[in-house]
Amino acid sequence: MPKLTHFAINADDVDATRRFYARTFGWEFAPWGPPGFYRVEADDPAGPGVTAAVQARRDLTDRPTTGFECTIGVDDVDRTMRDAVAAGGRVLMDRTTIMGVGHLIWLADPSGNVVGAMTYDPNAE
């Protein structure tokens, strides 16, 4: 069964946003991946319970991405992409591989809400 596996908080001011979540919820952060991307430390008991990040805002659609950007873990991103399009969704980003993590796509539902789908694969290259 697909489940929520990751969310990212998009921020115009990454440092101020990190300070907000650190002070408000006690979250700790570590730089990871591209510049402006900070992982919420999952081992932190105050952490959100799923893998999470604060990242520099990006535009997956024709408007800036706001709110929490969620990723759902799926068995097969290619099948998920086909199913989403058949159900009236749109592909915002074709399958991309994040080395050592897995294969990711970004979709929009019929209402324009953005959702990621990832097949996790620690051997992904």
Beta strands, then each sheet from edge to edge (+ up, - down):
strand 1: 3-11
strand 2: 29-31
strand 3: 37-40
strand 4: 51-56
strand 5: 68-73
strand 6: 90-98
strand 7: 102-108
strand 8: 114-120
sheet 1: 2+ 3- 4+ 1+ 5- 8- 7+ 6-
end
